[in-house]
Amino acid sequence: MNIHFIGIGGIGLSALARFLKANGHRVSGSDIKKTSITNSLESENIEVTAPHSENIITKEIDLVIYSAVIKEENVELKRARELNIESLSRSEALKFILKEKRVFSVCGAHGKSTTTAILSSIIKESSSIIGAESKDFKSNFRDNRGDIVCFEADESDASFLNSNPYYAIVTNAEPEHMEFYNYDFKKFYDCYEKFLKIAKKRVINAEDEFLSKLDIDAIRLYPSRDIKNQKYILIDDEPYTRFTLKDLGEFDIWGFGEHIAIDCSLAILASLEELELEEIRENLKSYKGIKKRFDILQKSENLVLIDDYGHHPTEIKATIDSANIYAKLKNLDKIVVIWQPHKYSRTLDNLEKFIECFKQSDRLIILPVWEAGEKRVEIDFKKLFKRYNLDFADKVSVKNGSIFLEKDGIEEITSGLVIGFGAGDITYQLRGLI
């Protein structure tokens, strides 16, 4: 088929485009502007147009797939409908894309990208579709032409229900993206239960408040009793968590923190379906994290810079805990957090937890809210976060290995562990790309 993606520059949609191209389809796409992702797609012979243009939608296109952020008034989507070209949202398209695969489908409010990437490193014969770039295979997609797909499923629009889960892996069911569910908690939890029930096999974090109450056949991980002897070590100056899982022995996984051990344990328990234990233990060595999750951009004796995609308070708290472990092992003198709040709705929905989650930092610097198309709302961050050693900046920039805060003037940060959080453009600021 000739398939066109509207919004192809998104981390999730680009992986689906790569998957369909690898499976023999002709793929093209468009986005608002060219980015590193679209440049990479073009290097793989996927034609990308920017900005959107109705002229590229012709009768030769068999199917249009569009991202969740694309509105009905988009010129390409309108033109596709005028030409009666079948047009599917990303959520709807999953049924078509994954229908013949044995999908190991991973979901949860947080931890799903990491768990999917770990699972992909373990099950090396699988294809992988992840909402992040695995450092193991340096992409958000891997094609192995087999029937197994390790897939990061998305609860934000209930599209995980369309992921054809053979094996459902749930890291947690913490409420998130509640605006999609009209703040109806029953509707939200019913979707998680339905997702689990349509799968043939399941592994869950049984200490999650909702998951613990489900009467469903599943492998249940109880982190507080199943994960033992946890310690944090440096191997070749890289962070690793070492732990014992149930009666399966000892494992080493890249990264620091209890959440890393939990994500890894869920992946191990699911992969026992496919592999012998010692092969799992050996394959874990190839996992080196994912881009934008505790992503160590630079390190010297006195200064370490880390980029993290965390934009939910639970994620942020867990990652700051990990940063403190790393800072102590590296003898760094302080933790400096740079936070770019992502969306007004998310910030307000989780405000009390956001106010609490930065406790283990020595300094908090807040950037302007990444609006993500939402209408601007006034939030008094200065008053709400007054308990912290608080500062504000318009932007952070990195030049020649030095970190600068752009505010009334320019301040250089010369020491400590500096970690940036957010799902907006902060990752590009920290990488010196804008």
Sequence and secondary structure as in RCSB ss.txt:
>XXXX:A:sequence
MNIHFIGIGGIGLSALARFLKANGHRVSGSDIKKTSITNSLESENIEVTAPHSENIITKEIDLVIYSAVIKEENV
ELKRARELNIESLSRSEALKFILKEKRVFSVCGAHGKSTTTAILSSIIKESSSIIGAESKDFKSNFRDNRGDIVC
FEADESDASFLNSNPYYAIVTNAEPEHMEFYNYDFKKFYDCYEKFLKIAKKRVINAEDEFLSKLDIDAIRLYPSR
DIKNQKYILIDDEPYTRFTLKDLGEFDIWGFGEHIAIDCSLAILASLEELELEEIRENLKSYKGIKKRFDILQKS
ENLVLIDDYGHHPTEIKATIDSANIYAKLKNLDKIVVIWQPHKYSRTLDNLEKFIECFKQSDRLIILPVWEAGEK
RVEIDFKKLFKRYNLDFADKVSVKNGSIFLEKDGIEEITSGLVIGFGAGDITYQLRGLI
>XXXX:A:secstr
 EEEEETTTSHHHHHHHHHHHHTT EEEEE SS  HHHHHHHHTT EEESS  GGG  TT  EEEE TT  TT H
HHHHHHHTT EEEEHHHHHHHHHTTSEEEEEE SSSHHHHHHHHHHHSTTSEEEEEEEETTTTEEEE   SSEEE
EE   TTSGGGGS EEEEEES      TTTTTT HHHHHHHHHHHHHHSSEEEEETTSTTGGG     EEE HHH
HEEEEEEEEETTEEEEEEEETTS EEEEES SHHHHHHHHHHHHHHTTTS HHHHHHHGGG   BTTBSEEEEE 
SSEEEEEE   SHHHHHHHHHHHHHHHHHTT   EEEEE  B HHHHHHTHHHHHHHTTT SEEEE   B TT  
     HHHHTTTS EEE SEEEEETTEEEEESSSEEEE SEEEEEE SSSHHHHHTT  
